[in-house]
């Protein structure tokens, strides 16, 4: 989602592209405005994973990254524009107050190596959706990897 919406690393995430994603919610038969949150994995520079959240409940955006403290400068402006464009396209009118939606501060656990970002990102999504505190860290990666693998094998995600 993010790389298509923002042009990806090839365009340095500087090219807004609603046309590339506008049919996704229609095909999936999802009204994002009826949800509390929209979570999406983000591939950063084809070498790192993070998680973005559109928070409809609190009217803002969240960024969870186990290595970097802040998102790309276009993260909030592009997501704000996406939510606005999606509302116009699906609801036929402007979304009141969208200009006030901001980045909601987060303090996610940080990795201590260069290869566990995917496990952190999957765990961010799991804990966020279950409304659990992010009380895990680098020391839990081996167990979390096994848990993710078991979830995939059982098909219980």
C-alpha positions as CSV (number, residue, x, y, z in Angstrom):
1,X,0.0,0.0,0.0
2,X,2.6,2.6,1.1
3,X,5.0,2.0,-1.7
4,X,2.2,2.2,-4.3
5,X,0.7,5.3,-2.7
6,X,4.0,7.1,-2.4
7,X,5.9,6.0,-5.5
8,X,8.1,3.6,-3.5
9,X,11.9,3.8,-3.2
10,X,12.2,4.3,-7.0
11,X,10.5,7.7,-6.6
12,X,12.0,8.2,-3.1
13,X,8.4,8.1,-1.7
14,X,7.8,11.5,-3.1
15,X,5.1,10.8,-5.7
16,X,1.6,10.7,-4.4
17,X,-0.4,8.0,-6.4
18,X,-4.0,7.6,-5.3
19,X,-4.8,6.1,-8.7
20,X,-2.6,3.2,-7.8
21,X,-4.6,2.2,-4.7
22,X,-8.1,3.6,-5.2
23,X,-9.6,0.3,-6.3
24,X,-8.2,-1.7,-3.5
25,X,-11.0,-1.0,-1.0
26,X,-13.6,-1.5,-3.7
27,X,-12.2,-4.9,-4.7
28,X,-11.9,-5.9,-1.0
29,X,-15.4,-4.6,-0.3
30,X,-14.1,-2.7,2.7
31,X,-15.4,0.7,3.9
32,X,-12.3,1.9,5.8
33,X,-14.4,4.6,7.4
34,X,-16.4,2.0,9.2
35,X,-13.2,0.7,10.9
36,X,-11.3,2.0,13.9
37,X,-7.9,1.5,12.2
38,X,-6.2,0.6,9.0
39,X,-2.9,-1.1,9.5
40,X,-0.4,-1.6,6.7
41,X,3.2,-2.9,6.5
42,X,5.7,-0.6,5.0
43,X,8.8,-1.7,3.1
44,X,11.4,1.0,3.6
45,X,14.0,1.3,0.9
46,X,13.6,-2.4,0.0
47,X,15.6,-3.3,3.1
48,X,13.5,-2.6,6.2
49,X,10.0,-3.2,7.6
50,X,7.8,-0.9,9.7
51,X,4.1,-0.5,10.3
52,X,1.8,2.4,9.5
53,X,-1.7,3.0,11.0
54,X,-4.5,5.2,9.9
55,X,-6.3,5.8,13.2
56,X,-9.9,6.7,12.5
57,X,-10.9,6.5,16.2
58,X,-8.4,9.2,17.2
59,X,-8.2,10.9,13.8
60,X,-4.5,10.7,13.2
61,X,-1.6,8.5,11.9
62,X,0.8,6.2,13.8
63,X,4.2,4.9,12.8
64,X,5.8,1.9,14.4
65,X,9.4,1.3,13.5
66,X,12.0,-0.8,15.4
67,X,15.0,1.2,14.0
68,X,13.9,4.7,13.0
69,X,12.2,7.2,15.2
70,X,10.3,9.1,12.6
71,X,8.6,8.2,9.3
72,X,9.3,9.6,5.8
73,X,8.4,13.4,5.6
74,X,5.5,12.5,3.2
75,X,4.0,9.9,5.6
76,X,1.4,12.3,7.2
77,X,0.7,14.5,4.1
78,X,0.2,11.5,1.8
79,X,-2.0,9.6,4.3
80,X,-4.0,12.7,5.0
81,X,-4.5,13.1,1.2
82,X,-5.3,9.4,0.8
83,X,-8.0,9.5,3.5
84,X,-9.4,12.7,2.0
85,X,-9.4,11.3,-1.6
86,X,-10.9,8.0,-0.4
87,X,-13.7,9.8,1.4
88,X,-14.5,11.9,-1.7
89,X,-14.4,8.8,-3.9
90,X,-16.4,6.5,-1.7
91,X,-18.7,8.9,0.2
92,X,-19.0,11.7,-2.4
93,X,-18.0,14.5,-0.1
94,X,-15.1,16.1,1.7
95,X,-14.1,14.7,5.1
96,X,-14.5,17.5,7.7
97,X,-11.4,18.1,9.9
98,X,-8.9,16.0,7.9
99,X,-6.4,18.9,7.9
100,X,-6.2,18.5,11.7
101,X,-5.2,14.8,11.6
102,X,-1.6,14.6,12.8
103,X,1.1,12.0,13.6
104,X,0.2,10.4,16.9
105,X,3.5,9.8,18.9
106,X,4.6,6.2,19.5
107,X,7.5,4.6,21.4
108,X,7.8,1.1,20.0
109,X,10.5,-1.3,21.2
110,X,13.8,-1.0,19.3
111,X,15.8,-3.8,17.7
112,X,19.5,-4.3,18.5
113,X,20.5,-5.9,15.2
114,X,19.8,-5.3,11.5
115,X,17.6,-8.3,10.7
116,X,14.7,-8.6,13.1
117,X,12.6,-5.7,11.7
118,X,10.0,-8.1,10.1
119,X,9.4,-9.9,13.4
120,X,9.1,-6.6,15.2
121,X,6.6,-5.3,12.5
122,X,4.5,-8.5,12.7
123,X,4.5,-8.3,16.4
124,X,3.5,-4.6,16.4
125,X,0.5,-5.5,14.3
126,X,-0.5,-8.4,16.5
127,X,-0.1,-6.5,19.8
128,X,-1.8,-3.3,18.4
129,X,-4.8,-5.3,17.1
130,X,-5.1,-7.1,20.5
131,X,-4.8,-3.7,22.3
132,X,-1.8,-5.1,24.3
133,X,1.1,-3.0,25.5
134,X,4.3,-3.4,23.4
135,X,6.0,-5.3,26.3
136,X,8.5,-7.2,24.1
137,X,12.0,-6.5,22.9
138,X,15.0,-7.9,21.2
139,X,15.3,-10.7,23.9
140,X,11.9,-12.1,22.8
141,X,12.7,-12.5,19.1
142,X,13.4,-16.2,19.1
143,X,10.1,-17.0,20.8
144,X,8.2,-14.5,18.6
145,X,9.6,-16.0,15.4
146,X,8.4,-19.4,16.5
147,X,5.0,-18.0,17.4
148,X,4.7,-16.3,14.0
149,X,5.7,-19.6,12.2
150,X,3.2,-21.6,14.2
151,X,0.4,-19.1,13.4
152,X,1.2,-19.4,9.7
153,X,1.3,-23.2,9.8
154,X,-2.0,-23.4,11.7
155,X,-3.6,-20.7,9.5
156,X,-4.9,-19.0,12.6
157,X,-4.1,-15.3,11.8
